[in-house]
């Protein structure tokens, strides 16, 4: 790789006419937006498809034409081959680009395209089928001299049938522990389970088989040796219909959590030039082994302590999520390259023409809550800022007003930065993340910035377990609110109430809600706030929000007063001044009565409950207290996020021990096992297939009679500990009652699959 192709960054090195007239993008989210951008640059008419859940999505507005293909469930829309083909015929599409996830590696779509006379932007049906089965793929590449990870084939060599659990247990004994259980079909880490002992194997097999059958329609499993301190390194290949195959260097994807990539970069800081050439040639040989055409990625495991050794894992027969880092170091547009190869054009350059310039790093921005164990997050995008800058790009699906639900993959955007070297690329990526603002939906942006600042990440000493160690070591930023946060939220709430609150109780100064009193100092106004930990805080504000005396928790006390002001700037931007120190903040309120605050490098959500909601919470807390066992643990088991109940592990009325798995909820790539908070009798309120909301009760664990606390008298009234407070912040109209606090029950994550996930 001594010299670069004759192209400018973002182009595939061709000056030919547009390869197609109309291309349908059979995908959604940021990858659909990314593909449409290239289609627009090439002058190709773009067709978007969307489900009912995505009617207002960004990719729909960017495309020249948009077609509804069904309701929200992916099986009835994005995974429906007939719906995709009908949309292509209706819009006169010459080709279909599948993006990644959904149908991108589905031979059925490629076959249907061929039958309909529509070009499938991807490899042949034969190549898709060969590489879709990990067992077959390993056999094919091993025959070509490419090293593979030792392990079982997943099939009985005599009958060709998939191994059952007993046979896999025998194979596992030969492979040895620790090992990896993997679905034969599919990819992207979905369903993979690390097993450290024979006793853990049955549960891992059951979970992996369930995920594989539901996600890929094939429950075949295999077991492989777990490579010590592995680094995940993949090679981008391009091949045309004339037999030319080149590689575009490697990407390091070792920063993963639960087998899902978080940060990727190109080139790898581990490989030297000789190893880069060898692993690149091995990837090209994998592509040749199936007559591959188009863009594909060959994935390898490399022992961190033996970087000259590598093992084939699988080939992804599609565009990868992390393809932008390769584009940034090669100057190629991989989507354009896919389109031109699909149109029958030659690559136009050889291996010796490829050069890697500088370094690029990508971070995946997910809708998730790191402080809550990375549970998926949902909500409405209330405020958004996506910065422009030299040396970076942001591939995003976000728009203000977008509703982020739990139907699809939680990937919101990809932040990518390029630099002359790795240090500059990391610095630019941190700056890009720092300037990106999303209010209304929890994201992992703060976590990404903390991870990128880690000493091992900065030095390039990576392996696939680093992120988990970083999390276990306290690397997740706290979502605890500070006193200044509470001051900002209280002032913002009062400013909104002053501008848009309820009608005054009287006219003139008597109706003002600023605490003014005749011949007396202004009366303080009280705002009760709930932090993410459900801890209540009382803030009293005396005076106007542009010049106020504020007390937090406890009311006016000598020495506790703070002088504060909050002044609007533009849009969601405000200027906060506390005790003479000013700073820029961003604030927005959601329909559920919460205020979102971006301050410094933190985003926090603080609830502003109405008086009725506070009384309801107080009553609920008293009811829970009467049902509790010896500790402060609620008997209610609640879903930690919106999702679908995929398994119920116990029977209604069954006696269980503390920690017993009761219900498994799936949302956005993950299965979350909800466990019993204490021993007792289970009362189920959810069944398999039920859709549940965040904090919805799925079960109760009632203490057994001998251990139960004495119940409160049936006629005992539930009293409120809140006295009337006429100076409370006026209740905004119409918010729903605030849900009761979730029980402190850990959700045990198990890797899973959500349609459309890469």
N, C-alpha and C positions, 0 to 999 in steps of 0.2 A: 504494500500500500504506500507507494512512493509519491504519487501525484493525484490530484483530485480531478473529478470529471468536469468537463467544461460546462459548468452550470452556475447559476447564482443561488444563494440560499433560498430554499423553499421551492425550487424547481427540479424536475427530474432529468434535466439535461437534454430535453427535446424541444425543437422548434416546430414540430409537425402540427397539423390542424387538430382540432379537438377530436378525441377518439370516439365519442358518442354524442348524440344529440340530446337524449334525456336519460337520466340515471335515477332510479328509485333507491333511497337509502332505507334499508329494512332494519332500522334501529331507532334509538331514542337517546336523550341525554347529551352529554358532552361529545361523544364520538359522532353522533349524527350532525351536530353543529360543526365539528371539525371537518367531516367529509364534505358537507355542503359548502364550506369555505373554499375548498379546492375546486369543487364543481363550478362555483361562481367565478373563480379566477380564470378557469379554462373556458368560460362561456358556455358551460353545459347546463341545460335546464334541470333543476333539481326537484325531486318529488319526495316529500316527507310522508310518513305514515304515523298514525297516533291512535292510542286507545282513548277511552273516555276520560281516564285520569290525566291524560296529557294534552287535553284540548288547548290549554293556555301555555304549553311548554315553549321554550325558546326555539327548539329546532323547527317547530311548526311555523313560527313567524318568519324564520330565516329562509325557508324553502320557497321556490316559485309556486309550487302546488302542494297542498296537504290533503291527505285522504284518511278518513276515519276507518279503522279496520276492526273495531270491536270494543267490548268492555274492558275494564281494568285488568282482570286476570290475564297474565301473559299467554296462557294456553289458549285463550280465545282471541288474542290479538297478535302480539309480537312473535309468538311461537306457532301461529297458524299459517302453514304453507299456502293453503287455498286463499286465505285473506290477502296475503302478500302478493300472490300471483294475480288475483282479481284487481288489486290496486295498480299493478304494473300494466296490465292489459288496458284498464280504463284510462290510464294517463299516457299510453303510448311509449312506455319506457323501453329503451334499447337494452339496458343492463340493470342489474340489481347488485348494489354493494351492501353486504351484510354487516359491516362493522365488526365488532367483537361481541361475544356472548350471544344470547338468543339463538338464531339459526345459522350463525357464522360458520360453524363446523358441521352442519347437518347435511349429510349426503342427499337427504330427501329434497331439500330446497334446490341443490345443484342439479339434481335429476329432473325436477319439475321445470326448472328454467330451460334445460336442454330440450325437453319435450315441447315447451311453449315457444321455442325459438328466441329466447331472451338470454343474454349473456350473464353468466354468474361470475362476479368479480372475485375469483378465488381459484383454488386448484381443481383438478378433475375429481370426479366422483370416486375413482379408484384410489387416488391419493388420500382423499378425505377418509374413506373407509379403512385404509391400511393404518393410518396414524391415529384414528379415533380409538382403536383398541390398543391399550398399552401393551398387552401381551403380544399381540401380533407385531406391533412396532418394534418391541425389543428383539423379537426373533429376526425381523428383517434387517435391522441395523447391525446386530451382532454378526450376522452372516457376511456383512460388508466390512468387518474388522473394527467397528466402532465399539469401544468399551461400554458395558452396561453394568448397573448395580446388581450385585448378587442377590438372588431371591427366588421365590417360586414363580412359576408361569401363570398360576391361577386356574389352569385347566388340567384335567386328568390326561396324561399323555396317551393312554390307551383308548379312551372314549372321546376325548376332545371336549368333554362336558366341564362346566364350571365346578371348581372345588367347593364342597360344602364346608360348614364350620369345623367339623371334625378333621377333614382333610387339611384345611388351612392351619389347624392347631398342630398337626403333625409337621407340616411344612415350616411352621414357625419354630418348632423345636430344632429343626435342622439349621435354619437361618440364624437363630440365637437372638436373645434380647440384649438391648432394646432394638425394636424393629418398627417398621412403618407399614400400616395397613392402608391400601389404596384401592379405589374403584378402578376397574379396568377401563371403563369408558369415561369420557369427559376429561376435565382438566381444571386448571386454576386453583388447585389445592382443595377443591370441594370434596368433602367426605373423608379426607385423609386423617388418620389417627396415629399418634405416637403411642406405642405400647412398651412399657418398661418391664413387665413381668407377665408370666403365664396367667396369673389370676385376673389381670385386667383385660385379657384378650377377648373373652366372650362379649363383654359389654361394648368393646371397640368394634368388633365384627358386626354386632347388631346395629349400632349407630351408622357405621360406614355403609352397610348394605341397605339400610333404610334410605339414607341420603342418595346413594347411587341409583336405586330403583326409582325414586321419586324425581330425581334431577335428570337422569340420563336414560331411564327406561331399561336399565341393565344393572342387576345387582351383583355381577361378577366382581370378585375381589382378588387381590394378590398381596403378598407380603414381601418386603424388601429389607435388606440390611440397612440399619440407620447409620449413615456416615457420621463419624465424629467431627464436631465443629465444621459442618458443611457450609460452603459458600455457594450461593445459587447464581450461576453465570450462564447467560443465554446468548446465542449468536443469531443476528438478523441475516437472513438469506433472501436473495432475489433470483428468480429463474424465469426464463422466457420459453416459448413454445419451440424454439430452435435448438434447445439443449444447453444454452448458456446458463451457468450458475455462478453467482458471486456471493461473497459474504461482505457485510458492511461493518465488521467488527463486533465486539461483544458489549453486553450490558451487564452490570452487576446489580442483582436484585436480592441481595442477602438480607436487607432490612425488611423483615416480615413479621407479622403478628397473626398467629393461628393459621399459618400457611398462606396468608394473603399479603401480597406485596404492599409496602407502605412508601418506600423511597427507592428509586432506581437511578442508576447513573451510567454514563458511557464516557470513556472506556472504563474497564475495571481497574482499580488501583492495585490489584494483586498480580495480574499477568504481565510477564515480560514479552518481548517481541516474538521470541521463538515459540512460546506456549500459545500466544495469540494466533500465530500462523497455523499451528497444529490443530487447535480446537476449531479454528475457522474452516480448515480443510475437512475436518470430521463432520462439521455441520453441512458443508456442501455435499459430502458423500451421502449423508442422510437424505438430503433433498433428491439427489440423483437416484437413490434406491427406489423411489416411488414415482419417478418421472414428474417431479414437482414443477408447477408453474405459478408465478406470482410471488407475493411476499409471505414469508413464513419465519418462524422462530424455533430454533432447536435449543432445548434446555439441558443443562448439564449440572451435576453436582461436583464441586471441587473441594477436597479436604483442605481446610485452612492451613494445616501444618505440612501439606504436601502439594503445593500449587501446580506442580507439573503433571499431576494425575487428575483425570476427569472421567466422569461416568455419564452416559446418556440417560436422561429421565424420560423426555417425551418431546414431540414436535407439535407446536401450536400452528394449525393450518389456517392462519388468519392474521390480521393486523393485531398487534399487541397494544394494550393500554399505554405502555411505556415507550411506544415508537417515537415520540417527539425528541427524546435525548439522542437517538440515532440521527434523526433529521438535523439536529443542531450541530452535530460534529461532522456530518458528511455533506451538508448543504443540499440534500435530496428531499423531495416531497414524496413520501412513500405511498400516499394515496394516489398521486398522479402516476407513479410507477405501476401500481396495481392496475389502474385503468388502462394504461397503454399496453401492458402485457396482456390483459384480458381482450384488448382489441386486436391482438395479433402482432403487435410491434416488437422489434428486437430491443434488448436492453440498451444498446448504444454505447456501452463502455465495458471494459474488462476488469479483472481483479486488480491488475497493476495500476489501474486508474483511480482506485479508491484510496483516499487518505483521510485520517481522522484529525480534525483541527480542534485543539482546545479540549475542554471538558464540559459536560452537561449533566445536570442533576434534576430529577423530577420528584415532587412530593404529591401524593394523592390526598385531596381534600374530601373527607367523608362527612356525611351527616351522622354523627355519633357523639356520645358523651364519654370522653375518657375518664372523667371523675366517677362515672357510674359503671365502671368496668367495660367501657366502650360499647354500651348498649346503643342500638340504632336510635336515631332521633328523628322526629317529624316536626312539622310546623310550617308557618308561612314566612317567606322572606320579606321582612319589613323594611330593611335598609340594606343597600348593597353598594360597594365600591370595588371595582376591579381596575387596578392601576396599569398604566402604560409605562414602559421604561426600556432603556437600551439593555440588550442582553437577556431579556426574559420574555416569556409568553404565558398566557393563562388560557387554557382550553376549558371552557366553562359552559354549563347548562343553566346558569342562574339568571333570573330576572327578578326585579322587585315585584311582589305580589304572587310569586310562584308558590304553590302549595307542595311541599315535600312530604309525600306519604310513605307508607311502608310496603307498597306493592312491588317495588323494583330495587335494584342495587343502590346502595347508599352513596355511590361516588357522585360528587357534585361538580368537581373541577380538578384539573391537574395544573399545578404550578411548576413551571420549568424555567431553569436559568442556565445560561452558557457563560463561560469565562475562558480566559487564556490558559488558566490552570484550574485544578480542583478547588483550591482555596477560594479563588475569586468566584467560581460558580456557586459554592456553598454560601458565600457572603451575599451574593446577589439573590439567591433563592430565599434567604432569611429576610432580606429587605422586601422582596415581593410579597411574602407571607405577612410581614408586618403591616404592609399597606393595604392588604386585602381585608375588606370589612363585610361581614355577614351578620345581620341581626335578625332574630326570629326563629332560627334553627341552630341548635348546637352543632358545632363542627370540631374537628381535631386540629385546627390551625395552631392553637397554643401548644398542643402536644408536639406537633411537627417541629416547631421552632425550638422547643426544649431538646428534642431528639437530635436535631441537626447541630446543636451546640455541645453535644456529648463528646468527651475527649476521644473515645474510641472511634466514633463516627468521623470526627475531624481528621484523625490520623489514618483512617482507612482500614483499621483493624476490625474487620467485620466478620460475622457469621450469622446463620439464620436464627440463632437463639439470642442475639444481642438485644433486640427490642423487648423480648419477654424479661430478660434480666434488668433492663433499664426500667421497665414498669415495676417489677418486683422490688427494685431498689429505691422506689419513691420518685421516679422520674416524671410521673404524671403531675402537671401543675394543679395546684389546689383551686377549687372553685369557691372557696370561702370569701365572703364579702368583707370589705374593710369599712371602717366608720365613714370614710369619705365617700365610698360607694353608696352607703345608705343616705348620706346627705344629698348626693346628686339625685338619687331616685326619688326621695321625698320632695325635693324642690321641683323636680320635673312633674311629679304627680299633681302637686298643687298648681303648677303653671298650666297644666292641661285642664284642671278643674276650673281655674279662673277663666280660661279662654273658652272652654267647651262644656262646662259643668251643667248641673241642673239649674232650672230657673230660680232666681233669688226669691227668698221668702217675703221680701218687701222691696219697695222702690227706694231709689236714692241711696245715701250712705248706709241706711239701715239694712239694705239688702246685700251689701258687699260681704264677700266671704274672706276678708283679709284680717279678721280679728280686731278691727278698729272698734274702740269704745269711747263714749263721750266722757271727757274729763278723766281719762285713765289711760294707762299704757295699753297697747294692743294686746288682746288676749291670744295666747299661743294656740296654734292649730296643731292637732295631733294626726300623725300618719303612722299606721301600723303596717310593718313590712315583714314578709317571710323570706328568709334566705333560702338557698338551695337545700340546706340541711333541715328545713322546716322550723328553724329557730325563729321565734317572733322577736322583732325589734320595734321599739316605740321611738318615733322621732317627733319632737315638738319644734315648730317653726314660728318665730315671732317676727312679724313684719312682712314686707313684700319679698318675693323670691329673688329679686334683683339686689336686695340688701337686707339680709335676715340674720337673726340670731338663732342658732340651732343647737338643740340638745339631743343627744342620742342615748336611748335607754335610761330611763329614770327621771325624765322631766328636768325642769330648771333646778340647778344646784350650783352653788358657788364654785367657780373654777372649771365647770364643765361646758361652759358656753363656747360656741365656735361661730365666728363671723363668716357667713357664706353668701355666695351669689351665683345664680345660674342665668345666663343670657343667651338667647338664640343667635346663631350665626347664619347658617343657611341649611335648608333641608333638615336632616337629622343631626347636624353638627351644632354643638352648644359650647359655650365657654363656662367652665366651672372654676370658681375662685373660693378657696377655703383658707381662712386665716392668712390672706394676702398672697397665697400661691395659686396662680392660674394655670389652667391646662385645657387642651381641647378634648372634648368627649363627644360620643355619639349616643343618642337615646332614641328609643322607639317603644311603643306599647302594643301589645298584641290583644286579640279579641277576648282572651281568657283572663284579662286583668293583670298581666305581668308586664313589668318594664324590663327592657333589655338595655344594658349599659356596656359600651366599649370604652375602656379607659386604659391608656397605656397599651400593654400587650395582653390585656385580659378582656374577656367578655363574660358578664354575669347576668343571670336572670333572677329578678327579685319580684315576688308576688306582692300585689297590693290588694289584699282581700277587702271586700265590703264588710260592713258590720254584720250582716246576716251570715256571711260566710265564716266570720270569726266565731259567732255563736254556734254554728253548726259544727265547726271543728272542735270546739270545747266540749260539746255534747258527745261527739264521736269519741273523743279521747276518754271521757268518763265511761262510756260503754265498753271500750276496749279494755280499760283497766279492770273492769269487773269480770272480764273473761280470761284475763292473763293468768299464766302459771307463776312460778316463783320469780321469774325475771321479767323485765319490761319488753316482752316480745308479743306482738299481736298474734292471735290465732288465725288471722286471715292471711292467705297466700295470694299475692297480687302479681299480675304480669308486669315486668319491668319495662316493657315497651309494647307498642301495638304489633300484632302479628296473628299467626294462625296456630291453633292447637294441633300439633301433629301426632302427639301420643299422650295417652293417660296410662301411667304405670301401675296404678293401684285401683282397687274396687271401692265404690262408695261404701262407707261403713267399716272399712278395713282398719285394723289397729297397726300403727306404724311407729317406728323409732325416729328420733330427731335426725335430720339429714337425709331421710328417705326421699328419693326422687318421686314426685307426685305427677307433675304435668310437664310436658315439653312443648315450648312455644317457638315457632320459627319466624324470623323476620330478617330480611336483608342479609343473606349469606350465612346466618348463624342459627343454630338451635340453642335454646336456653332452657336448661333443666331447672325447674322450680322445686325446691325441697321443703320438707316439713320443718317448721321452726322449733318444734319440740315433739315429744312423744304424745300420742293420743289417737283419737278416732277421726278418720278423714270423712269430710262431707264435701263431695265434689259439686261444683257449679259449672264446670266446663266439660265439653265432650270433643273428641277428635273432629277436626274440621271447623270448629267454632272460630270466628274472628273475634279477637279480644282487643280492648283498648288498653293504653298504658294505665296502670294502677287498678285495672279491673280485677275483682276477686275471682279467682279460678278454683279456690278450695278453702276450706276451714279445717283446722286441726283442733278438735275439742279435747281438752284434757280428760283423761279417764276419771270416772267419778271419785275414786279413792284419792286422786291427786288434785282434784279441782278445788278451787277456792270457793268459799261459801258465797252463793249468789246474793246480790242485793235484793232487798225486799221488792216484791213486784209492784207495790204502789209508791215506791220512793221516787220523788220527782228528780229530774236531772236539772240541777241548778247551773246557772251561768255565773262565771267568775268575772264577768264584765259588766260594770255599771254603765248606765246610759252616759253617752258623751256627746252632747250636742255640737261640740266643736270638731268632731271627726271630719275627715275629708269626705265631702259629699259622694255618695255612691254613684258611680257611673251607670248609665242605663244599660240593662240587659245582659251582663255577663252571667254565665252559668255558675252554679255553686262550685266551689273549689273542691277537688277530690280530697278524701282523707289521706293522711300521710301513709306511704307505703311501708309495710313491715320491713325491718332490717334483715331481709333474707337474701343471702347471696345467690345470684343466678349463675349456674355453672355452664359456661359456654362450650358448645360442641360444634366444630366446623360443619357448615351446611351449605346450601345453595339456594340462591334466589334467582328466578329467571332473569336473564340478561346480564348476569355477573360474569366478568372475564375469568 
